[in-house]
């Protein structure tokens, strides 16, 4: 035999025992119960992961609103504003339209020119 082990007698060998149909039925029933318990644990873990993902998205959305919305809420159409970033930085404009859903503001920019003498 491989592995260096020798069987000296029939009593050293593992001899399978007969299993009754009742014992087989009980084994399958136990396996089904374990599978059902595992499925419940897996579904609970998936629900927790989905809830965690939903909460993370809600936090991200709230953070975006905190950063963007206060400035939009303070604006009114017709208000005079100075552009802080982008190609029209430091130009002055009048708020034409505020879109709170898209968090955008449409401006009519007032370009100022200086004439050098």
C-alpha positions in Angstrom: 0.0 0.0 0.0 1.2 3.6 -0.6 2.4 5.8 2.1 4.3 3.1 3.9 1.4 1.9 6.0 0.5 -1.8 6.0 -2.8 -3.4 6.8 -2.1 -6.3 9.1 -5.5 -7.7 9.5 -9.1 -7.3 8.4 -9.9 -5.5 11.7 -7.4 -2.7 10.7 -9.5 -1.9 7.7 -12.4 0.5 7.7 -15.5 -1.5 6.8 -18.5 0.5 5.9 -21.6 -0.2 7.9 -25.1 -0.4 6.4 -27.2 2.8 6.8 -30.9 2.6 7.2 -33.2 4.6 5.0 -34.4 6.4 8.2 -30.8 7.5 9.0 -30.4 8.7 5.4 -33.6 10.6 5.5 -32.5 12.2 8.8 -29.2 13.2 7.3 -30.9 14.8 4.3 -33.4 16.6 6.6 -30.5 17.9 8.7 -28.7 19.1 5.5 -31.9 20.9 4.3 -32.2 22.6 7.7 -28.6 23.8 7.6 -29.0 25.0 4.0 -32.1 26.9 5.0 -30.3 28.5 8.0 -27.4 29.4 5.7 -29.8 30.9 3.2 -31.4 33.0 5.9 -28.0 34.3 7.1 -26.9 35.1 3.5 -30.2 37.0 2.8 -29.8 38.9 6.1 -26.2 39.8 5.1 -27.4 40.9 1.7 -30.1 43.1 3.2 -27.6 44.7 5.6 -25.2 45.3 2.7 -28.0 46.9 0.6 -29.0 49.0 3.6 -25.4 50.1 4.2 -25.1 51.1 0.5 -28.4 53.0 0.6 -27.2 54.9 3.7 -23.8 55.7 2.2 -25.6 57.1 -0.9 -27.9 59.1 1.4 -24.9 60.5 3.2 -23.1 61.4 0.0 -26.3 63.1 -1.3 -26.7 65.0 2.0 -23.0 66.1 1.8 -23.4 67.4 -1.7 -26.5 69.3 -0.7 -24.7 70.8 2.3 -21.9 72.0 0.1 -23.9 73.2 -2.9 -27.4 74.1 -1.8 -26.8 76.8 0.9 -25.2 79.1 -1.6 -28.1 78.5 -4.0 -30.7 79.0 -1.3 -29.3 82.4 -0.6 -29.5 83.5 -4.2 -32.5 85.2 -5.8 -33.2 85.9 -9.4 -32.1 89.4 -10.2 -29.3 89.3 -7.6 -25.9 90.7 -8.5 -23.1 88.2 -8.0 -19.4 87.9 -8.6 -18.2 84.7 -10.4 -15.6 82.9 -8.2 -14.4 80.2 -10.6 -14.3 79.2 -14.2 -13.6 81.3 -17.3 -15.5 84.3 -16.0 -13.8 84.4 -12.6 -14.1 87.9 -11.0 -16.7 89.0 -13.5 -20.0 90.4 -12.2 -23.4 88.9 -13.3 -27.1 89.0 -12.6 -28.8 85.8 -11.6 -31.3 85.0 -14.4 -32.5 81.5 -13.4 -31.9 79.1 -10.5 -32.4 75.3 -11.0 -32.4 73.7 -7.6 -32.8 70.2 -9.0 -29.7 70.4 -11.1 -28.0 72.8 -8.7 -27.2 75.3 -11.4 -27.5 79.0 -11.8 -27.8 80.9 -15.1 -26.2 84.3 -15.2 -26.2 87.3 -17.4 -22.6 88.4 -17.2 -21.9 92.1 -17.2 -18.5 92.5 -18.9 -16.7 95.6 -17.8 -14.1 97.2 -20.0 -11.6 99.7 -19.0 -10.3 102.2 -21.5 -6.7 103.0 -21.1 -5.7 106.5 -22.0 
